[in-house]
Amino acid sequence: MSFMDKLRGQLIDIIEFLDSSRDTIVWRFPRQGNEIKNEAKLVVREGQVAVFVNEGRLADVFGPGTYTLSTQNLPILSTLKGWKHGFNSPWKAEVYFVTTRQFTDFKWGTQNPIMLRDPEFGVVRLRGFGTYSLQVADAASLLRQLVGTDPNFRTEEIGEFFRQNIVGALGPALAHANVAALDLAANQNEIAGRLATELTASLAEYGVAIPRFVIENISMPPEVEAALDKKTQMAVLGNMQQYTQFQAANAIETAAGNPGGGGEGMTMGLGLAVGQQMAQTLAGAQAAPAAAPAAAAPPPLPGAGAPWFHATGGAQSGPTTVAELGALVAAGSFTRDTLVWQDGMPSWTAAGSVPALSSIFGAVPPPLPPAMPGA
């Protein structure tokens, strides 16, 4: 191999970057002392920009396309190099490829809860998590502020930094939204869109943008969620008596379908319990109309004593005064065997056994004795 062939082998004639990692943001072309020859080819693919740096100073920036490097398309670098009479000799410069596509694998989450004042619950602690995408908007600013001379700048190097910025902006965003904690789910997209805009503005100095921000969930402490679950259960159940009957009926059906092992006894016991409960319900429904007249009855006249109630033909009658009961006795529709009740009595009692009513039966003669034979 001749000396000229060796010299040509040290000259770089194609500059390009094929990214297979999916997480590389900036990659420096490995020149390793080699020189870039005149009229070398620069290949910049979609989703990339190429930045030339000369002696630590940012020079030209190339978007997607294929370029033949010459003084015509390297104006800044040519000025720095002082190539006023042409670009005919090999030269050296650092070339950084910056990925401008969206990186969508960034995640965020609150390590500590955010304290907020809620109109319904008062002071609450909220936690949240989600994802966001990152995109380089200004390659020069990114190189100056974050990359420096890093030859392989990856997403893992800035993930925590941006997570802290996002969590720091989340609290004010939730507070300024003026949305109750229970309504946050309905407003997550709106809050996320506002956060993406605000974060893009605040991170512009680093040359990046947040084109998409997603709030996957915002949650309250477990004890608060448990209390809300109980409240929801009570609202769903509604009538507790109906729910108890429904549960008992389900248990009877389950036990009936599992013969043996005490299933029959369980069925009988549950059936008895349901029957008793239904009987109590029916009794209450029947007693309610009977008690209604007593509640609506006027107070007794002065000196007349408490009113009396009596059973006539299997139905309750009254209230009735003692004088009115005497008239019923004279008419034959009220006897000593008629059941009566007055406020203070433990139960219904036969009228003939009540001392307070003995006076209304005193004037009534006893029944005639049976006729004697031969009379």
Disulfide bonds with the S-S distance in Angstrom:
none
